[in-house]
Amino acid sequence: MSDEWHLYVLHCADGRLYAGISTDPQRRLGEHAAGGQRAAKALRGKGPFAVVFTQLIGSRAEAQRAEYRFKQLTRPQKNKVIDQACFNWLDDA
């Protein structure tokens, strides 16, 4: 298992953004899409999903901090990070 954690952002069918962390974002997307026990409760019934942003963060603790900070951004700020593939957004917060 990889020790490298990623922050990923999904765009849901209802227009919402969902941010999460994983060592394998593609596997995690599959789990969310399947809607089973391993899917996030917040995403059940809200698919299909599209991955709109991923960023390699590093350790799990760093990824958890990055996820929290991303979730604290306003929607326009989140869109800017996504649209500009702004990988240095953590430096600005």
C-alpha positions as a Markdown table, in Angstrom:
| # | Residue | x | y | z |
|---|---|---|---|---|
| 1 | Met | 0.0 | 0.0 | 0.0 |
| 2 | Ser | 1.3 | 3.4 | -0.9 |
| 3 | Asp | 2.1 | 6.0 | 1.7 |
| 4 | Glu | 1.5 | 8.8 | -0.8 |
| 5 | Trp | -1.9 | 10.4 | -0.3 |
| 6 | His | -3.9 | 12.4 | -2.8 |
| 7 | Leu | -6.6 | 15.0 | -2.4 |
| 8 | Tyr | -9.3 | 14.5 | -5.0 |
| 9 | Val | -12.4 | 16.5 | -6.0 |
| 10 | Leu | -15.5 | 15.0 | -7.6 |
| 11 | His | -18.2 | 16.8 | -9.4 |
| 12 | Cys | -21.6 | 15.2 | -8.7 |
| 13 | Ala | -24.6 | 15.0 | -11.0 |
| 14 | Asp | -26.4 | 17.6 | -8.9 |
| 15 | Gly | -23.6 | 20.1 | -9.3 |
| 16 | Arg | -22.0 | 19.7 | -5.9 |
| 17 | Leu | -18.3 | 19.2 | -5.3 |
| 18 | Tyr | -17.0 | 16.5 | -3.0 |
| 19 | Ala | -13.5 | 16.4 | -1.7 |
| 20 | Gly | -11.8 | 13.4 | -0.3 |
| 21 | Ile | -8.4 | 11.8 | 0.2 |
| 22 | Ser | -7.1 | 8.4 | -0.9 |
| 23 | Thr | -3.9 | 6.6 | -1.8 |
| 24 | Asp | -5.6 | 5.6 | -5.0 |
| 25 | Pro | -8.2 | 8.1 | -6.3 |
| 26 | Gln | -9.3 | 6.0 | -9.2 |
| 27 | Arg | -10.1 | 3.0 | -6.9 |
| 28 | Arg | -11.9 | 5.4 | -4.5 |
| 29 | Leu | -14.0 | 6.8 | -7.4 |
| 30 | Gly | -15.0 | 3.2 | -8.2 |
| 31 | Glu | -16.1 | 2.6 | -4.7 |
| 32 | His | -18.1 | 5.8 | -4.6 |
| 33 | Ala | -19.7 | 5.0 | -8.0 |
| 34 | Ala | -20.6 | 1.5 | -6.9 |
| 35 | Gly | -22.6 | 3.0 | -4.0 |
| 36 | Gly | -21.8 | 0.2 | -1.6 |
| 37 | Gln | -20.7 | 0.1 | 2.0 |
| 38 | Arg | -17.3 | 1.7 | 1.1 |
| 39 | Ala | -18.9 | 4.7 | -0.6 |
| 40 | Ala | -19.1 | 7.9 | 1.3 |
| 41 | Lys | -22.7 | 8.4 | 2.6 |
| 42 | Ala | -22.7 | 11.9 | 1.3 |
| 43 | Leu | -22.4 | 10.6 | -2.2 |
| 44 | Arg | -24.9 | 7.8 | -2.2 |
| 45 | Gly | -27.4 | 8.4 | -5.0 |
| 46 | Lys | -25.7 | 11.5 | -6.2 |
| 47 | Gly | -23.8 | 10.0 | -9.2 |
| 48 | Pro | -22.5 | 9.8 | -11.8 |
| 49 | Phe | -19.3 | 11.5 | -10.7 |
| 50 | Ala | -16.4 | 13.1 | -12.6 |
| 51 | Val | -12.9 | 13.6 | -11.1 |
| 52 | Val | -12.2 | 17.3 | -11.6 |
| 53 | Phe | -9.0 | 17.7 | -9.6 |
| 54 | Thr | -6.4 | 15.5 | -8.0 |
| 55 | Gln | -3.2 | 16.5 | -6.2 |
| 56 | Leu | -0.5 | 14.4 | -4.7 |
| 57 | Ile | -0.1 | 15.7 | -1.1 |
| 58 | Gly | 2.2 | 13.3 | 0.8 |
| 59 | Ser | 1.4 | 11.9 | 4.2 |
| 60 | Arg | -2.1 | 11.1 | 5.4 |
| 61 | Ala | -1.9 | 13.9 | 8.0 |
| 62 | Glu | -1.0 | 16.4 | 5.3 |
| 63 | Ala | -3.7 | 15.1 | 3.1 |
| 64 | Gln | -6.3 | 15.5 | 5.9 |
| 65 | Arg | -5.2 | 19.1 | 6.5 |
| 66 | Ala | -5.4 | 19.8 | 2.7 |
| 67 | Glu | -8.9 | 18.3 | 2.6 |
| 68 | Tyr | -10.0 | 20.4 | 5.5 |
| 69 | Arg | -8.5 | 23.6 | 4.0 |
| 70 | Phe | -10.1 | 22.9 | 0.6 |
| 71 | Lys | -13.5 | 22.4 | 2.2 |
| 72 | Gln | -13.2 | 25.7 | 4.0 |
| 73 | Leu | -12.8 | 27.6 | 0.6 |
| 74 | Thr | -15.8 | 29.3 | -0.9 |
| 75 | Arg | -17.3 | 27.8 | -4.1 |
| 76 | Pro | -15.7 | 30.5 | -6.3 |
| 77 | Gln | -12.3 | 29.7 | -4.7 |
| 78 | Lys | -12.8 | 26.0 | -5.2 |
| 79 | Asn | -13.7 | 26.6 | -8.8 |
| 80 | Lys | -10.5 | 28.7 | -9.3 |
| 81 | Val | -8.4 | 25.9 | -7.9 |
| 82 | Ile | -10.0 | 23.4 | -10.2 |
| 83 | Asp | -10.2 | 25.5 | -13.3 |
| 84 | Gln | -6.6 | 26.7 | -13.1 |
| 85 | Ala | -5.3 | 23.4 | -11.9 |
| 86 | Cys | -3.8 | 25.6 | -9.2 |
| 87 | Phe | -1.5 | 23.2 | -7.3 |
| 88 | Asn | 0.0 | 25.9 | -5.1 |
| 89 | Trp | -3.4 | 26.8 | -3.6 |
| 90 | Leu | -2.2 | 25.5 | -0.2 |
| 91 | Asp | 0.4 | 28.2 | -0.2 |
| 92 | Asp | -2.2 | 30.9 | -0.5 |
| 93 | Ala | -4.5 | 29.7 | 2.3 |
